[in-house]
Amino acid sequence: MKRVAFYTLGCKLNFSETSTISRMFEDKGYQKVDFTDKPDIFVINTCSVTENADKKCKKIVKEAKKISPNSYVTIVGCYAQLKPKEISEIKGVDAVLGAAEKFRMFEFLDDFTSNNKPQVFASEIQEAKAYNSSYSYGDRTRTFLKVQDGCNYGCAFCTIPLARGKSRSASIAEIVEQAKEIAASEVKEVVLTGVNIGDFGIQDGRRKEKFIDLIKALDEIEGIDRFRISSIEPNLLSNEVIEFVSQSQRFVPHFHVPLQSGSDKILKRMNRRYLSDLYRDRVSNIKQLMPHCCIGVDVITGFPGETEEDFLDTYQFLNELDVSYLHVFTYSERANTQALEMDGIVPIKERQRRSNMLRTLSEKKKRYFYEQHTGNSQTVLFEDDIEDGMMHGFTENYIRIKAKYDPVLINETKTVQMVRVDENCLMEVEELEEVLVH
């Protein structure tokens, strides 16, 4: 029995797909082992959002060959689709599979035996037409359930449409069946994930269903305590979706909504499909209906043409906005993107300075959000995340708490009283007593 290990870089979508690929191996009789357990095969699922992700891939291949020098190394994922030849030249790589091939690797790599010459199977992205259902299982307290893939948008900084192809989805009926499979396990929380999940519903190139109808159907499924929506574009986060979540049985009050810039000039240069007023309106509506809702924001600093005034517009916009935390990305040049041809390049050090300013703002926003909830009771889902005798978990509105370790509480929900925010921005709770399992 050959042993196989997996490593995932990047987003929640990649985690769901890695888990599905690992089950394919197990169904074929392979034994899944830890990365450090000297496997015969490594499968590395890559990201290519930033230049650092590419560098990480190279480093992981190097580490894999140190652990198991005679292993077979297969690279899949976004980086594999965008730069297959470049990856094939990395010392130690045996096979590279693109977006249309990664779920069919047993058709191409039947025995996973190295012949000292890397094999590349990566067709043009136009061939990535099939929708491959995926969900993570057995890796975490929560499951990442893929509901959509690809993107029809053309943001000037983004390589994802080149790496994953056009927007496409499974049907509501198929996703509901997968959610029921998950509900039959011990999983308590499901995170809906995809490239552009608000664009859910495109099958065979035509829109057949809507995201709002998907979440209404999932809300009826018994056996899952929580559904959480991952990143959703502000122009696709309709007021109808917001209103539904505010009244939902199972969808939690937490949205992650990409902004990228608070400057309308920069939003237009980025080819984003909204301006700052729409974003402000969405946040206002969320908070009006769900004052306790957690709102996360993606933002990019140093995009070509971003002046100091543009950056300060973004900073001020976010400072005044009632959001809970920021994911800050420093712009990095990516091949075959429109932004690469734009003038107004911002020096690297200046990009980093702006990023640091926003990260400091994020820390203040997060602490303020947490402190607003001290003294309140919240339901926490405890995770298998133990450190220094303390365990951790998340409330429905994504406040991370810490409590004294109790093995009985792992993967259980309990109503707790939140007391104070510690120096690491973790919420402390009152001493836990009897477990209240939902």
DRENKEMI-480811 format. One line per 5 residues: for each residue x, y, z of C-alpha. Coordinates in steps of 0.2 Angstrom, whole numbers. Layout:
BEGIN
X,Y,Z ~ ...
This chain:
BEGIN
0,0,0 ~ 8,16,-6 ~ 7,31,7 ~ 2,48,1 ~ 3,65,10
-5,82,5 ~ 0,100,7 ~ -12,115,3 ~ -8,133,0 ~ -20,147,-2
-39,148,1 ~ -53,138,8 ~ -58,132,-9 ~ -41,124,-11 ~ -43,115,6
-60,108,0 ~ -52,102,-16 ~ -37,94,-7 ~ -48,84,4 ~ -58,78,-11
-43,72,-20 ~ -36,64,-4 ~ -53,54,-3 ~ -50,49,-22 ~ -33,41,-16
-40,32,-1 ~ -54,25,-13 ~ -40,18,-23 ~ -32,10,-9 ~ -18,22,-4
-15,26,14 ~ -16,45,19 ~ -2,50,30 ~ 6,66,38 ~ 18,76,27
32,72,39 ~ 28,53,39 ~ 40,49,24 ~ 26,46,11 ~ 29,38,-6
18,52,-14 ~ 16,71,-11 ~ 2,81,-18 ~ 4,99,-17 ~ -11,110,-20
-4,128,-25 ~ -10,146,-25 ~ -4,160,-35 ~ -12,175,-29 ~ 4,183,-24
23,181,-28 ~ 25,174,-11 ~ 13,159,-14 ~ 24,154,-29 ~ 40,154,-18
31,144,-5 ~ 28,130,-17 ~ 46,129,-21 ~ 51,128,-3 ~ 38,114,1
45,104,-14 ~ 62,106,-6 ~ 56,100,11 ~ 46,86,4 ~ 62,79,-5
72,81,12 ~ 58,71,21 ~ 57,57,8 ~ 70,58,-6 ~ 63,45,-17
45,51,-16 ~ 34,56,-31 ~ 29,74,-31 ~ 14,80,-40 ~ 9,99,-41
-9,104,-44 ~ -19,120,-41 ~ -18,138,-48 ~ 1,140,-49 ~ 1,123,-59
-12,130,-72 ~ -3,147,-74 ~ 15,141,-75 ~ 16,123,-78 ~ 33,123,-87
41,134,-73 ~ 35,122,-60 ~ 41,107,-70 ~ 59,114,-69 ~ 59,114,-50
70,101,-44 ~ 61,86,-37 ~ 44,89,-46 ~ 38,73,-55 ~ 21,79,-62
11,95,-65 ~ -8,95,-68 ~ -18,109,-73 ~ -36,115,-69 ~ -44,103,-81
-33,88,-76 ~ -31,88,-57 ~ -47,78,-53 ~ -42,66,-66 ~ -24,62,-61
-27,43,-60 ~ -30,44,-79 ~ -13,52,-82 ~ -3,45,-67 ~ -7,27,-65
7,21,-54 ~ 15,37,-48 ~ 33,31,-52 ~ 46,43,-56 ~ 55,42,-73
67,56,-69 ~ 58,67,-82 ~ 44,78,-76 ~ 27,75,-84 ~ 16,90,-88
-3,89,-91 ~ -10,106,-92 ~ -22,111,-106 ~ -28,129,-110 ~ -39,136,-97
-54,136,-109 ~ -54,117,-107 ~ -58,119,-88 ~ -77,117,-91 ~ -82,103,-79
-88,107,-62 ~ -80,96,-49 ~ -89,95,-32 ~ -78,96,-17 ~ -79,97,2
-66,95,16 ~ -69,81,28 ~ -60,75,43 ~ -47,89,44 ~ -56,102,54
-71,105,66 ~ -79,114,51 ~ -81,109,33 ~ -77,119,18 ~ -91,115,5
-87,121,-13 ~ -103,128,-21 ~ -95,137,-36 ~ -79,138,-46 ~ -71,150,-59
-75,169,-62 ~ -82,179,-76 ~ -75,195,-69 ~ -60,204,-76 ~ -52,213,-61
-36,221,-67 ~ -25,213,-53 ~ -31,195,-53 ~ -25,179,-61 ~ -39,168,-55
-50,168,-71 ~ -34,162,-80 ~ -31,149,-67 ~ -48,142,-64 ~ -58,147,-79
-76,153,-81 ~ -89,154,-68 ~ -99,137,-65 ~ -108,128,-51 ~ -116,112,-46
-135,112,-44 ~ -144,117,-28 ~ -150,99,-27 ~ -132,92,-29 ~ -126,104,-15
-140,100,-4 ~ -136,81,-5 ~ -118,85,-1 ~ -123,95,14 ~ -134,81,20
-119,69,19 ~ -109,81,29 ~ -124,83,42 ~ -123,64,44 ~ -105,66,51
-100,75,67 ~ -97,92,58 ~ -106,106,66 ~ -101,121,54 ~ -101,122,35
-92,136,26 ~ -98,139,9 ~ -84,143,-3 ~ -79,146,-21 ~ -70,159,-32
-85,170,-33 ~ -99,162,-23 ~ -112,176,-26 ~ -111,172,-44 ~ -118,154,-40
-130,146,-52 ~ -121,145,-69 ~ -122,128,-77 ~ -117,124,-95 ~ -113,142,-98
-131,148,-93 ~ -138,155,-77 ~ -151,142,-70 ~ -151,146,-51 ~ -148,160,-39
-137,161,-23 ~ -152,166,-12 ~ -161,151,-17 ~ -146,140,-13 ~ -144,147,5
-163,146,8 ~ -162,127,3 ~ -147,124,15 ~ -155,133,29 ~ -168,119,30
-155,105,32 ~ -156,97,49 ~ -140,91,58 ~ -129,106,54 ~ -128,120,68
-120,133,57 ~ -118,139,39 ~ -105,152,36 ~ -104,162,20 ~ -86,165,14
-80,180,4 ~ -94,187,-7 ~ -93,202,-19 ~ -102,218,-12 ~ -112,220,-29
-118,202,-27 ~ -122,203,-8 ~ -140,208,-11 ~ -151,216,2 ~ -161,200,0
-147,189,5 ~ -143,201,20 ~ -161,201,26 ~ -162,182,24 ~ -146,179,35
-153,191,48 ~ -168,180,50 ~ -160,163,46 ~ -160,147,57 ~ -143,142,53
-133,155,43 ~ -122,165,55 ~ -120,184,57 ~ -103,185,48 ~ -99,192,31
-82,194,22 ~ -84,207,9 ~ -70,212,-3 ~ -67,231,-4 ~ -49,232,-12
-49,251,-11 ~ -59,265,-4 ~ -55,276,-18 ~ -67,277,-32 ~ -53,281,-44
-43,266,-40 ~ -59,255,-40 ~ -62,260,-58 ~ -44,256,-62 ~ -46,239,-54
-61,235,-65 ~ -71,232,-49 ~ -90,231,-52 ~ -95,244,-38 ~ -90,260,-31
-88,265,-12 ~ -106,271,-10 ~ -113,254,-14 ~ -100,246,-2 ~ -105,258,12
-123,255,9 ~ -121,236,11 ~ -112,238,27 ~ -125,250,34 ~ -139,238,29
-130,223,38 ~ -127,233,54 ~ -145,240,54 ~ -152,222,53 ~ -138,213,63
-129,226,75 ~ -118,211,81 ~ -113,205,64 ~ -95,203,60 ~ -89,211,44
-72,207,37 ~ -64,217,22 ~ -51,213,9 ~ -40,228,4 ~ -25,230,-8
-12,243,-5 ~ 0,250,-18 ~ -10,246,-34 ~ -3,256,-49 ~ -9,274,-49
-13,274,-30 ~ -7,291,-24 ~ -5,295,-6 ~ -21,304,-7 ~ -30,289,-14
-23,278,0 ~ -28,291,13 ~ -46,290,5 ~ -45,272,8 ~ -39,273,26
-52,286,30 ~ -66,276,22 ~ -61,261,32 ~ -58,270,48 ~ -76,277,47
-84,261,42 ~ -92,249,55 ~ -82,234,50 ~ -73,221,61 ~ -56,217,53
-46,219,38 ~ -36,206,27 ~ -23,217,19 ~ -14,212,3 ~ 1,222,-3
-1,223,-22 ~ 11,212,-32 ~ 14,211,-50 ~ 6,196,-59 ~ 10,190,-77
-4,192,-90 ~ -14,204,-79 ~ -20,222,-85 ~ -12,230,-70 ~ 5,224,-76
4,237,-91 ~ -2,252,-80 ~ 8,267,-76 ~ 10,274,-59 ~ 20,260,-51
21,262,-32 ~ 38,258,-24 ~ 38,242,-14 ~ 43,250,2 ~ 29,263,0
17,248,-3 ~ 23,240,13 ~ 21,256,23 ~ 3,258,18 ~ 0,239,22
7,241,39 ~ -4,256,42 ~ -20,246,38 ~ -14,231,48 ~ -13,243,63
-30,249,59 ~ -37,232,58 ~ -30,227,75 ~ -39,242,82 ~ -55,238,73
-55,220,79 ~ -51,224,97 ~ -65,237,97 ~ -77,224,89 ~ -73,212,103
-74,224,117 ~ -92,229,111 ~ -97,211,116 ~ -89,209,133 ~ -102,205,146
-113,196,132 ~ -118,178,131 ~ -113,169,115 ~ -113,152,108 ~ -96,145,105
-91,130,94 ~ -75,123,102 ~ -61,117,91 ~ -46,104,93 ~ -34,119,95
-25,117,111 ~ -11,129,117 ~ -3,131,134 ~ -18,122,142 ~ -31,133,134
-43,128,120 ~ -51,140,107 ~ -67,142,97 ~ -77,154,88 ~ -94,162,92
-107,163,78 ~ -101,181,74 ~ -83,175,73 ~ -76,181,89 ~ -61,169,94
-62,164,112 ~ -51,155,124 ~ -55,144,139 ~ -47,131,150 ~ -45,115,140
-58,102,143 ~ -58,87,131 ~ -77,85,132 ~ -80,101,124 ~ -70,98,108
-82,100,93 ~ -96,105,104 ~ -106,121,106 ~ -108,129,123 ~ -116,146,128
-103,156,137 ~ -102,173,146 ~ -88,184,138 ~ -78,193,151 ~ -63,202,144
-51,204,129 ~ -33,199,132 ~ -17,206,126 ~ -18,194,110 ~ -35,199,106
-43,183,112 ~ -60,184,121 ~ -59,176,139 ~ -74,168,146 ~ -81,164,163
-76,147,170 ~ -85,133,160 ~ -97,121,169 ~ -110,110,162 ~ -109,107,143
-124,113,133 ~ -124,103,117 ~ -135,108,103
